[in-house]
Amino acid sequence: MPEPSAKTITLTIDGKPVTVPDGTTILQACEKVGSPVPFYCYHPGLSIAGNCRICLVEIAGAPKLQIACYTQAADGMVVNTTSDKTLTGRRDVLEFLLINHPLDCPVCDQAGECWLQDYYMQHGLYDPKFNEQKIKKPKAVPIGPTVMLDAERCILCSRCVRFTDEISKTGEFGIFNRGDHSEIGLHPGKALTNNYSGNVVDICPVGALTDRDFRFKCRVWYLGAANSVCPGCSRGCNIQIHYNRERQWFAHIADGARVMRLKPRYNPDVNQWWMCDVGRYGYKFVDDNRLTHVLLGQNGAKRQARWEDGIEQLGAALQRLQQAKQLDQVGVMLSSHLTNEDLYAAKRVFGALGVRHLVFQRPTTGTADELLLQADRSPNATGAQALGLVEGAQSLIEQAAAKKFTAFIIFTQDVAPLFGEARLREVAANVERLVFIGANHNPTAELAHLVLPSAVYAEKDGTFTNFQGRVQRLMTAVDPWAEAKPEWAILGALAARLGIDVNFPDAPTIFTEMAAKEPAFQGLTYDRLGEQGMLLKV
């Protein structure tokens, strides 16, 4: 794609003057002036192919219609995007693209977000001239663990080919055969197994490439969307959470799930248009195997209790230790999956109480690549460090196993994969009160004496800080599961029981206080963070 320069040019589009950098394409200039043209093959993150031909425009003095995606704007150029000649040309292109396209919109999983449907309603509505038998091509072919191919629906925009050539650099796709027998497919001996395979579904403008995880789970017109941040690693890719707005209507189809899928959200400084498959398909914990109520007991023999009972039991235990001046027998292990607001609330409450053993822990390190995925699977370790918290769970586990703690409070993470289930059982046997504050059933929750169910990232407002120091907002997509509460709300209730003077009515209020008191966050507000975040103060 031509790179715009510092020099500017002025042209007229649909009677409106617009000034753009030299090197800008007509398509880009049309978007800037508010006269967008349709396109299939163009994508701002890929090279220009110019093969779908739907972005036709009329340029004064040119002998024929030109494609806007490839033609560079010129000084003094006069462009018309809505002339009869232009609209007729687009209708002809649409008819050509639909010659062999199956008429299966009602059963196509892309229905409702298909550009062929949209552009036909805008530019088509013609009587087709083609009355021959359509060319048949492969349908519903799994081409990897995440993607299904229906070659009959493909319009040969080549976006998937260019993505695997230019972005993932894995080169699985090609266009094979000639003429109306041309079709998208994988090169012999290859499968679509790269770590960014889901992106080809995102950029496919029709129903040729669909997501095997999402297929037929939910019609897109039932989906709501909330901006958020992927918790899968320290990159903090910007995402949208697509959730089922009418879950009760078809819970039998989606197994009661609320979150249907994750989609990348554009941020030029973090992930551009993409996200990895680790983050994309790592959302199932939001609705699977959730803790629903406060639980009291141990070794699997637990009974449900009220929130008041759970807070009272924990608060009374901590108060006794405080009165006995034995708070050095309390260990608190926070998690790098907690939001900045949760971490700050914990720091305020346990700091005011006088707890000395307060640390955070990262999850197990994973694999990394050169595009987006980071080995550190922490969405907010940088935020914890910016708040002055230290990493030291290993020391706390050893002290708990050695009977040096009376109370040990673990947030969010199952520590069995980190330190072994045998060591976890030793900890549970050697502390009077093992408390787990988390969202999902796991060995730590099973062995804990007190379990308080907490909300996950999709169920609360807040912020994460990625490995670059960029503070980014996440917004509530779905209500907390059953009786789960955000960690900051749990800590606020505990503070009230202990008589600690804090004000934690909601995440924005906590962030405002944090920005006033923590040097790294000074000057930041939710409004200033906007949709793409800001860097911490250095």
Secondary structure, 3 states (H helix, E strand, C coil): CCCCCCCEEEEEECCEEEEEECCCEHHHHHHHHCCCCCCCCCCCCCCCCCCCCCCEEEECCCCCCEECCCCECCCCCEEECCCHHHHHHHHHHHHHHCCCCCCCHHHCCCCCCCHHHHHHHHHCCCCCCCCCCCCCCCCCEECCCCEEECHHHCCCCCHHHHHHHHCCCCCCEEEECCHHHCEEEECCCCCCCCCCCHHHHHHCCCCCEEECCCCCCCCHHHEEEEEEECCCCCCCCEEEEEEECCHHHCHHHHCCCCEEEEEECCECCCCECCCCHHHHCCCHHHCCCECCCEEEEECCEEEEECHHHHHHHHHHHHHHHHHCCCHHHEEEEEECCCCHHHHHHHHHHHHHHCCCEEEEECCCCCCCCCCCCCCCCCCCHHHHHHCCCEECHHHHHHHHHCCCCCEEEEECCCCHHHHCHHHHHHHHHHCCEEEEEECECCHHHHHCCEEEEECCHHHCCEEEECCCCEEEEECCCCCCCCCCECHHHHHHHHHHHHCCCCCCCCHHHHHHHHHHHCHHHCCCCHHHHCCCCEECCC
